Amino acid sequence: MEPKSPSLFDALAPVAVLIAGLAASVTLYGDNASYGPNQIVLFLAAGVAMIIGWKNGYDWERLELGLQQGISISIGAILILLAVGSLIGTFLLSGTVPTLIYYGLHLLNPAIFYAAACVICAVVALSIGSSWTVAATVGVALMGVSQGLGMDKAITAGAVISGAYFGDKMSPLSETTNLAPAVAGSELFSHIRNMARTSIPAFVLALLVFVALGWGQGSDYDPSRLDAIATGLQSQFTLGWYLLLPLVLVLVLAVLKVPAFPAIAIGALTGGLWAALFQPEAIQSMTDTTGSYGLQALTVVWQALFEGITVETGSDDLDALLSGGGMGSMLNTVWLILAAMCFGAVMETCGLLKRLVQAILSGVRSSGSLIATTITSCFGVNLLTADQYIAIVVPGRMFKSAYEEQGLSPLNLSRALEDGGTITSPLVPWNSCGAYMQGVLMVNPIDYALYAFFNWFSPVLGILLAHLGVGIKMALPRATRLEEQ
């Protein structure tokens, strides 16, 4: 017997459980909610969806097949994430990331402090793919400098977050930048190129506003904290332009349209080779292995690939900036992705997502309004569920079929998921991203949200271009898509 169609109440019940559970998770565990509690909530909500599915006539075999198909969608992203973990580890060890940070810090100019802070955070986030790490290290240092200058701490926090999220959004190393195309069904590097249409103009506009806000402010300040970071970088690693070549290689592979997983894996291995060639002192300081340098280098590079590196300088700021990476660092994110994909898969298999989409899309009449609705829905999910990953996965699964029905390329969906999901997450005080930023920058999101200009300009531009019909990509025949990728 064919299962019966779910009611709107059926479709809303798992969502209500999800929202209530995530609210309790954030209340009880705060910034740690994404490290296990949220995953349990997602599985519980998926269980509620299964019960509703059984009520409507879905048997276990059908639900299990739906779970398998749903999880399989995320396998590509998971492989890329694991490769990204290795890449971060070897790029730290090779001196690639330390060199980028060193050069970035020297861009600071008090006359344009807010804009410079935004650029520095963007450069570092682009190199490591993590807005959280940038905020907790360079961002904290910049907050200290702003206090010494007597500059507005809320504007400084907005500049840090704007730069960090621009770099995070445009970096192939970012978790969310990998997750959005995986959910939408687009290719990573094509997704990044397509995001430039809204991200680069939004970033330029944000920089212009920061220049206007900071122009003419005092130039007397004590740069000792940034100098300490720069000196610490020089003491721990050999620095030089040639150490940027592994990053250049990855970018060249991206331009040549090499698929993301092999491109990033090649970059990780190249970073390991560069570390062995140019960082002998750093490698020797990180191992107790006796014997030849070749054996020591192999041990440390191998460890950087699976566990990352740990640097101990005596400075908490510098240690946090230079430590991390490895495949193991991505396992919690993989867990969260699997949990979210399970929830989405059960909702889709039981027809619950389709029922929600029918209600939400009842007023959508054009491609532009569909994209705009996606962006606003992602922001709404950030408000309701307090997690940026869920704000990408759930709307992505909900709206994917609607894009297909209108003949739209999945690149439209993946960009909308980033514009509405990734970018708006730190603007919500109770969202895990907003809570984290408040914890490290010591500024309430209610205070800095107005000044996180990039995080507003990007979704607004996305909605505006959608309504104007600018940059909307139509789906290509399958053979043409394969050829382009």
C-alpha positions in Angstrom: 0.0 0.0 0.0 1.3 3.4 -0.9 2.1 5.7 2.1 -0.3 8.6 2.6 0.7 12.2 2.2 1.8 14.0 5.4 -0.1 16.9 6.8 1.4 20.2 7.6 1.3 19.3 11.3 3.3 16.1 10.5 5.9 18.2 8.7 6.2 20.8 11.5 6.5 18.3 14.3 10.1 17.2 13.7 11.1 20.8 13.1 9.5 21.8 16.4 11.5 19.1 18.2 14.6 20.2 16.4 14.2 23.9 17.4 13.3 23.0 21.0 16.2 20.6 21.3 18.7 23.0 19.8 17.5 25.8 22.1 18.1 23.5 25.1 21.5 22.5 23.7 22.7 26.0 23.4 21.3 26.9 26.8 23.0 24.0 28.5 26.3 23.8 26.6 26.9 27.2 25.1 29.8 27.4 22.7 30.2 23.6 23.0 26.8 22.8 21.7 28.2 21.9 18.2 30.6 19.3 19.8 28.0 16.6 20.4 24.8 18.0 21.9 23.5 19.3 18.6 24.3 16.0 16.9 22.1 14.2 19.4 19.3 16.6 18.9 19.5 16.0 15.1 19.3 12.3 15.6 16.3 12.7 18.0 14.5 14.9 15.5 15.3 12.4 12.8 13.7 9.7 15.0 10.6 11.8 15.4 10.4 12.1 11.6 10.8 8.3 11.3 7.9 7.7 13.7 5.7 10.0 11.7 6.9 8.2 8.5 5.8 4.8 10.1 2.5 6.3 11.0 2.0 7.3 7.4 2.9 3.9 6.0 6.7 4.0 5.4 8.4 0.8 6.3 12.0 0.5 7.6 13.5 -0.7 4.4 12.3 2.4 2.6 13.6 4.7 5.4 16.9 2.9 5.5 17.4 3.3 1.7 16.5 7.0 2.1 19.1 7.3 4.8 21.8 5.7 2.7 21.0 7.9 -0.3 21.0 11.0 1.9 24.3 10.3 3.6 25.9 9.4 0.2 25.4 13.0 -0.9 27.8 14.2 1.8 30.6 11.7 1.1 32.3 14.0 -1.4 32.3 16.9 1.1 33.6 14.6 3.8 36.5 13.4 1.7 37.3 17.0 0.9 37.1 18.0 4.5 39.5 15.3 5.6 41.9 16.4 2.9 41.5 20.0 4.0 42.5 19.0 7.6 45.7 17.5 6.2 46.3 20.6 4.1 46.0 23.0 7.0 48.4 20.8 9.0 51.1 20.8 6.4 50.6 24.4 5.4 51.2 25.4 9.0 54.2 23.2 9.2 55.7 24.3 5.9 55.6 28.0 6.9 53.0 28.8 4.2 50.3 30.0 6.7 52.9 31.7 9.0 54.3 33.6 6.0 50.8 34.7 5.0 50.1 35.9 8.5 53.4 37.7 8.8 52.9 39.6 5.6 49.2 40.3 6.5 50.1 41.8 9.8 52.4 44.3 8.1 49.5 45.7 6.1 48.3 47.4 9.3 48.1 51.2 9.1 46.5 53.3 11.9 45.2 55.8 9.4 42.9 53.1 7.9 42.8 50.8 10.9 39.3 49.4 10.5 39.8 48.6 6.8 43.3 47.2 7.4 41.9 45.0 10.2 39.3 43.7 7.8 41.9 42.9 5.1 44.2 41.2 7.5 41.5 38.9 8.8 40.4 38.2 5.2 43.9 37.2 4.1 44.4 34.9 7.1 40.9 33.3 6.8 41.4 32.8 3.1 44.6 30.9 3.9 43.3 28.7 6.7 39.5 28.6 5.9 38.4 29.2 9.5 36.7 32.4 10.7 36.7 31.2 14.3 40.5 30.7 14.4 41.1 34.1 12.9 38.7 35.8 15.4 40.3 34.1 18.3 43.9 35.0 17.3 44.5 37.9 15.0 41.0 39.3 15.9 41.9 39.3 19.6 45.2 41.1 18.9 43.4 43.7 16.7 40.9 44.3 19.5 43.8 45.0 21.9 45.3 47.5 19.4 42.0 49.2 18.9 41.7 49.8 22.7 45.2 51.3 22.7 44.1 53.7 19.9 40.9 54.6 21.7 38.9 53.3 18.7 35.4 51.9 18.8 35.5 48.3 19.8 32.2 47.4 18.2 33.4 48.7 14.8 36.6 46.8 15.2 34.7 43.6 16.0 32.6 44.2 12.9 35.7 44.7 10.8 37.2 41.5 12.2 34.1 39.5 11.5 33.6 41.0 8.0 37.1 40.0 7.0 37.0 36.7 8.7 33.8 35.6 7.0 34.7 36.9 3.6 38.0 34.9 3.7 36.1 31.9 5.2 33.4 32.0 2.5 35.9 32.3 -0.4 38.4 29.7 0.9 38.3 26.1 -0.5 39.6 25.1 2.9 36.4 26.2 4.7 34.0 23.6 6.0 30.9 25.6 5.0 32.3 26.4 1.6 32.6 22.7 1.0 29.2 21.8 2.6 27.1 24.2 0.6 27.9 22.8 -2.9 27.7 19.3 -1.5 24.2 19.8 -0.4 23.2 21.7 -3.5 24.9 19.4 -6.0 27.4 21.9 -7.4 31.2 21.7 -7.8 33.4 23.4 -5.2 35.6 25.6 -7.3 32.7 26.6 -9.6 30.7 27.5 -6.4 33.5 29.7 -5.2 33.8 31.5 -8.6 30.0 32.0 -8.6 30.1 33.4 -5.1 32.4 36.2 -6.2 29.5 37.9 -7.9 28.0 38.9 -4.5 31.0 38.5 -2.2 33.6 40.7 -3.9 31.3 43.7 -4.4 30.0 43.3 -0.8 33.6 43.1 0.5 34.6 46.2 -1.4 31.6 48.2 -0.2 32.4 47.1 3.4 36.0 48.3 3.0 34.8 51.7 1.7 32.6 52.1 4.8 35.4 51.0 7.1 37.8 53.5 5.5 35.2 56.3 5.9 34.7 55.4 9.6 38.4 55.2 10.4 39.8 58.0 8.3 41.7 60.7 10.2 41.8 58.8 13.5 45.0 59.0 15.6 48.2 57.3 14.6 49.9 57.0 18.0 49.7 53.5 19.2 51.7 50.7 20.8 52.0 47.9 18.3 53.8 45.6 20.8 51.2 42.8 20.6 51.3 42.6 16.9 55.1 42.9 16.9 55.2 40.0 19.4 53.2 37.9 17.0 55.4 38.8 14.1 58.6 38.2 16.1 57.2 34.9 17.3 56.5 33.8 13.7 60.1 34.5 12.7 61.4 32.6 15.7 59.4 29.5 15.0 59.5 29.3 11.2 61.6 30.2 8.2 59.6 32.8 6.3 59.8 33.8 2.7 57.8 34.3 -0.5 58.8 30.8 -1.8 56.9 29.3 1.0 53.7 30.5 -0.6 54.2 28.2 -3.6 52.1 25.3 -2.2 49.2 27.7 -1.9 49.8 29.0 -5.5 49.8 25.4 -6.7 46.4 24.8 -5.2 45.1 28.0 -6.8 46.5 27.0 -10.2 44.9 23.6 -9.9 41.6 25.3 -9.1 41.9 27.6 -12.1 42.7 24.5 -14.3 39.4 23.0 -12.9 41.1 20.1 -11.2 38.4 18.5 -8.9 38.6 19.7 -5.3 39.6 16.5 -3.6 42.7 15.7 -5.7 43.7 19.4 -5.9 43.6 19.7 -2.1 45.3 16.4 -1.5 48.2 17.4 -3.9 48.4 20.7 -2.0 48.7 18.8 1.3 51.4 16.6 0.1 53.3 19.5 -1.5 53.0 21.4 1.9 54.6 18.3 3.6 57.5 18.3 1.1 58.0 22.1 1.6 58.1 21.5 5.3 60.8 18.9 5.0 62.9 21.1 2.7 62.6 24.5 4.4 61.6 24.0 8.1 64.2 21.6 9.5 64.5 23.5 12.8 60.7 23.5 13.3 60.5 19.8 12.5 63.4 18.9 14.9 61.7 20.8 17.7 58.4 18.8 17.2 59.8 15.3 17.5 61.6 13.1 20.0 62.5 10.7 17.2 66.2 9.9 17.0 68.1 9.1 13.8 68.4 10.8 10.5 66.6 14.1 9.6 64.8 12.2 6.9 63.1 10.0 9.5 62.3 12.9 11.7 60.8 14.8 8.8 58.7 11.8 7.8 57.4 11.4 11.4 56.4 15.1 11.8 54.9 15.5 8.3 52.9 12.3 8.7 51.6 13.5 12.1 50.7 16.9 10.5 48.6 15.0 8.0 46.5 13.1 10.5 46.8 15.1 13.7 48.0 18.5 12.8 50.8 20.3 14.7 51.2 21.8 18.1 53.4 24.8 18.6 54.5 25.9 22.1 55.9 29.4 22.2 54.8 30.6 25.6 52.3 32.9 24.0 48.6 31.7 24.0 47.8 33.9 21.0 50.7 32.6 18.9 50.1 29.0 20.0 46.5 29.1 18.9 47.4 30.8 15.6 50.1 28.2 14.7 48.6 25.0 16.1 45.9 22.8 14.5 45.1 21.0 11.3 45.1 17.3 10.6 42.3 15.0 9.5 41.4 14.4 13.1 40.4 18.1 13.5 37.6 17.6 11.0 35.9 14.6 12.7 33.5 16.6 14.8 32.4 18.5 11.7 32.0 15.2 9.8 29.8 13.9 12.7 27.6 17.0 12.6 27.3 16.7 8.8 26.3 13.1 9.0 23.7 13.9 11.8 22.2 16.8 9.8 22.1 14.7 6.6 20.3 11.9 8.4 17.7 14.4 9.6 17.3 15.8 6.1 17.2 12.4 4.5 14.4 11.1 6.7 12.4 14.3 6.3 12.8 14.0 2.5 12.0 10.3 2.3 8.8 10.7 4.3 7.7 13.6 2.2 7.9 16.0 5.1 10.3 18.4 3.4 8.1 18.5 0.3 5.1 19.4 2.4 7.1 22.3 4.1 8.3 23.5 0.7 4.8 23.5 -0.7 3.8 25.8 2.2 6.8 28.1 1.9 6.8 28.3 -1.9 3.1 29.0 -2.2 3.8 32.6 -3.0 7.0 32.1 -5.1 6.4 32.9 -8.8 9.8 33.5 -10.3 13.4 32.3 -10.2 14.5 35.6 -8.5 11.9 35.2 -5.8 13.0 31.6 -5.2 16.6 32.6 -4.7 15.5 35.5 -2.4 13.3 33.1 -0.4 16.2 30.7 0.0 18.4 33.4 1.4 15.8 34.7 3.9 14.9 31.1 4.9 18.6 30.4 5.7 18.7 33.5 7.9 15.4 32.3 9.5 16.9 28.9 10.2 19.9 30.6 11.8 17.5 32.5 14.1 15.5 29.4 15.0 18.1 26.6 15.2 21.2 28.5 16.3 23.6 26.6 14.0 25.1 27.6 10.6 25.5 24.1 9.4 21.8 23.4 9.9 21.1 26.7 8.2 22.9 25.3 5.1 21.8 21.6 5.1 18.1 21.9 5.9 17.2 24.7 3.4 19.4 23.1 0.9 17.5 19.8 1.1 14.2 21.7 1.2 14.7 23.8 -1.9 16.8 21.6 -4.1 13.9 20.1 -6.0 12.3 23.6 -6.6 15.5 24.7 -8.3 15.5 21.6 -10.5 11.9 22.2 -11.4 12.6 25.7 -12.6 15.6 24.5 -14.6 18.1 26.4 -12.4 21.8 25.5 -12.0 22.6 24.2 -8.5 25.2 27.0 -8.3 22.3 29.4 -7.6 21.3 27.3 -4.6 24.8 26.8 -3.2 25.5 30.6 -3.4 22.1 31.4 -1.8 22.9 28.9 1.0 26.2 30.7 1.8 24.7 34.2 1.4 21.9 33.4 3.8 23.3 30.7 6.0 27.1 31.1 6.5 27.2 34.8 6.5 24.4 35.7 8.8 25.2 33.2 11.6 27.5 35.6 13.7 24.8 38.2 13.6 22.5 36.1 15.9 23.5 36.4 19.6 22.1 32.9 20.5 23.6 31.2 17.4 26.7 29.2 18.1 28.7 31.6 15.9 27.4 34.7 17.6 28.0 33.2 21.0 31.6 32.3 20.0 32.4 35.7 18.6 31.2 37.4 21.8 33.3 35.0 23.8 36.6 35.7 22.0 36.1 39.4 21.0 34.3 40.4 24.2 31.7 42.4 22.3 28.0 41.5 22.3 26.6 40.6 18.8 23.8 43.2 19.4 26.6 45.8 19.5 28.8 44.7 16.6 26.1 43.3 14.3 25.4 46.8 12.8 29.1 47.1 11.9 29.6 43.7 10.3 28.9 45.3 7.0 30.0 42.4 4.8 27.7 40.1 6.6 24.7 42.4 5.7 25.8 43.5 2.2 26.3 40.0 0.9 22.8 38.6 1.5 21.3 42.0 0.5 23.2 42.0 -2.8 22.2 38.3 -3.3 18.5 39.2 -2.9 18.8 42.4 -5.0 20.5 40.6 -7.9 18.0 37.8 -7.7 15.0 40.2 -8.1 16.8 42.0 -10.9 17.5 38.7 -12.7 21.3 39.3 -12.7 23.6 36.3 -12.5 20.9 33.6 -12.5 22.4 30.5 -14.0 20.3 28.0 -15.8 21.0 24.3 -15.6 23.2 22.7 -18.3 22.8 19.3 -19.8 24.5 16.6 -17.8 27.2 16.0 -20.5 28.1 19.7 -20.6 28.3 19.8 -16.7 30.7 16.9 -16.7 32.8 18.5 -19.4 33.0 21.8 -17.5 33.9 20.1 -14.2 
